[in-house]
Amino acid sequence: MVIEQILDGIHGSVIKRRWAQLFTAFVRVLLGFAFIPPSIPKIMSRPFTVLPDSNPVGAYFNALYHTGFYYNFLGWSQLIAAILLLIPRTSHLGALMFFPIIVNIAILTSSVGFVGTWLITGLMALAALHLVGWEYDRWKGIIFRDREWRTNTDWKRMAGIVLFFAAGGVPMGILWYWIGLGNFPNYLRITGILVGLGFVFGVFVAFHFRLMPVGRLVDPDLK
């Protein structure tokens, strides 16, 4: 593919440059260490800020603090991303994990009025984007590499898939009636709706099944 060849050439020329290698090492360590301190209060279930609820920043973090284990989950996510980023062998995983987290933080700091912080987090997001691009050769197969075989199922089998999911709406409607789900006045009508939804769902499944790649990967040298 032409686009793949262009990106391969750009990536190959950049990663060979010593200044780019040193800059990438610097960014990895800087972002990794920057994520560790804010992760600790969340892991230990401590408030991240002492600002009052009258302040938009304080209101957000106080509400976040009271989410319980989700608050801890955010802390562990930041810590794991930082550790993965600091280890060269797992830095690609750390970059992929770090990037969406820091983009979310950058948008947050901009929307709730963090004075000056939005600039720092924005630069961190750009730095994380650089790290994702640096690992292009490790994840490019997600986009470019095709599988050699496809299902290529016939239309009769596709029709069977559609009918299977459409027919599934009948027992689903009976189950809803039996357990009284939703307390609907007319479960016969609900069953018809479920059959229609099953039909639409089955169409998507059938076409996805027909077109999805399967089997071994195509040799990139043969493209």
C-alpha positions in Angstrom: 0.0 0.0 0.0 1.3 3.5 -0.9 0.3 5.1 2.4 1.9 2.3 4.3 5.1 2.7 2.4 5.2 6.4 2.9 4.6 6.1 6.7 7.3 3.3 6.8 9.8 5.7 5.1 9.0 8.6 7.4 9.2 6.5 10.5 12.4 4.7 9.5 14.1 8.0 8.7 13.1 9.6 12.1 14.0 6.7 14.4 17.5 6.5 13.0 18.4 10.0 14.1 20.3 10.1 17.4 18.7 13.4 18.6 15.2 11.8 18.0 16.2 8.8 20.0 17.5 10.9 22.9 14.4 13.1 22.8 12.1 10.0 22.9 14.0 8.6 25.9 13.7 12.0 27.7 9.9 12.2 26.9 9.3 8.6 28.1 11.0 9.2 31.5 9.5 12.7 31.9 5.9 11.5 31.3 6.4 8.3 33.3 7.6 10.2 36.4 4.9 12.9 35.9 2.1 10.3 36.2 3.3 8.6 39.4 2.7 11.4 42.0 -1.0 12.1 40.9 -1.7 8.3 40.9 -0.7 7.8 44.6 -3.6 9.8 46.2 -6.1 8.0 44.1 -4.7 4.6 44.9 -4.7 5.4 48.6 -8.2 6.9 48.5 -7.1 10.4 49.4 -8.6 13.6 48.1 -6.7 15.0 45.1 -7.5 18.6 46.0 -8.7 20.7 48.9 -10.6 23.2 46.8 -14.2 23.8 47.8 -17.2 22.7 45.8 -17.8 26.3 44.8 -14.8 26.1 42.6 -15.4 24.1 39.4 -12.1 22.2 39.8 -12.9 21.4 43.4 -16.4 20.3 42.6 -15.2 17.9 39.9 -12.5 16.3 42.0 -14.7 16.0 45.0 -17.3 14.3 43.0 -14.7 12.0 41.5 -13.3 11.2 44.9 -16.7 10.0 46.0 -17.0 7.5 43.1 -15.2 5.0 45.3 -13.3 2.2 43.5 -13.5 4.1 40.2 -11.3 6.7 41.8 -8.8 3.9 42.7 -9.0 2.5 39.2 -7.9 5.8 37.7 -4.9 5.9 40.0 -3.9 2.3 39.2 -4.3 3.1 35.5 -2.0 6.1 35.7 0.6 4.1 37.7 0.6 1.1 35.4 0.8 3.4 32.3 3.8 5.1 33.9 5.6 1.9 34.7 5.0 0.4 31.3 6.3 3.7 29.7 9.5 3.6 31.8 10.4 0.0 30.7 11.8 0.0 27.1 10.4 -3.4 26.3 6.9 -2.4 27.3 7.1 1.3 26.3 4.8 0.8 23.3 2.0 -0.5 25.6 2.7 2.4 28.0 2.4 4.9 25.2 -0.9 3.4 23.9 -2.3 3.4 27.5 -0.9 6.8 28.4 -2.2 8.7 25.4 -6.0 8.4 25.9 -5.5 9.1 29.6 -3.6 12.3 29.1 -5.9 13.5 26.3 -8.8 13.1 28.7 -6.9 15.1 31.3 -6.0 17.8 28.8 -9.6 18.2 27.8 -10.7 18.2 31.4 -8.2 20.9 32.5 -9.3 23.1 29.7 -13.1 22.7 30.3 -13.1 23.2 34.1 -10.8 26.2 34.1 -7.4 24.9 35.4 -5.4 28.1 35.2 -2.2 27.4 33.2 -2.5 23.7 33.7 -4.3 23.2 30.3 -1.1 24.3 28.6 1.0 21.8 30.4 -1.4 18.9 29.9 -1.8 19.9 26.2 1.9 19.7 25.7 1.9 16.3 27.5 -0.7 15.1 25.1 1.4 16.1 22.2 4.4 14.4 23.7 2.3 11.2 24.2 1.3 11.4 20.6 4.9 11.5 19.6 5.5 8.3 21.7 2.6 6.6 19.9 4.1 7.5 16.6 7.5 6.4 17.6 6.1 2.9 18.2 4.4 2.9 14.7 6.2 -0.2 13.6 4.8 -2.2 16.6 1.1 -1.4 16.1 0.8 -0.6 12.4 -0.4 -4.1 11.8 -3.7 -3.1 13.4 -4.4 -0.8 10.5 -2.5 -2.1 7.5 -1.8 -5.8 7.7 -4.5 -7.9 6.1 -5.3 -11.5 6.7 -4.8 -13.9 3.8 -8.2 -15.6 4.0 -11.8 -14.3 4.4 -14.9 -16.3 5.2 -16.7 -15.5 1.9 -19.8 -17.3 3.0 -22.7 -17.7 0.6 -26.0 -15.8 0.6 -28.0 -18.8 1.9 -25.9 -19.0 5.0 -26.2 -15.2 5.5 -30.0 -15.5 5.2 -29.9 -18.3 7.8 -28.0 -16.0 10.2 -30.5 -13.2 9.7 -33.5 -15.5 10.3 -31.9 -17.1 13.4 -31.6 -13.7 15.1 -35.0 -12.6 13.9 -36.6 -15.8 15.3 -34.8 -15.2 18.6 -37.1 -12.3 19.2 -40.0 -14.7 19.8 -38.5 -16.5 22.9 -37.1 -13.2 24.1 -40.6 -11.7 24.0 -42.0 -14.8 25.9 -39.2 -14.4 28.5 -40.0 -10.7 28.9 -43.7 -11.5 29.4 -42.9 -14.3 31.9 -40.7 -12.2 34.1 -42.8 -9.1 33.6 -39.8 -7.1 32.3 -40.8 -3.4 31.8 -44.4 -4.0 32.7 -45.5 -3.4 29.1 -49.3 -3.4 28.4 -48.9 -5.3 25.1 -46.1 -7.9 25.1 -47.3 -9.2 21.6 -46.3 -5.9 20.2 -43.0 -6.0 22.1 -42.3 -9.4 20.7 -42.8 -8.0 17.2 -40.4 -5.2 17.9 -37.8 -7.7 19.2 -38.2 -9.8 16.0 -37.6 -6.7 13.9 -34.6 -5.7 16.0 -33.3 -9.2 15.8 -33.6 -9.1 12.0 -31.6 -5.8 11.8 -29.0 -7.2 14.2 -28.8 -10.4 12.1 -28.2 -8.4 8.9 -25.2 -6.7 10.5 -23.8 -10.0 11.9 -24.2 -11.7 8.5 -22.4 -9.0 6.5 -19.7 -8.7 9.1 -19.2 -12.5 9.0 -19.1 -12.4 5.2 -16.5 -9.7 5.0 -14.3 -10.2 8.1 -10.7 -11.4 7.5 -9.6 -14.7 9.0 -6.7 -17.1 8.7 -3.0 -16.3 8.5 -1.5 -12.9 7.9 -0.4 -11.7 4.5 3.4 -11.6 4.1 4.2 -7.9 4.1 7.0 -8.5 1.6 4.5 -9.7 -1.0 2.4 -6.6 -0.9 
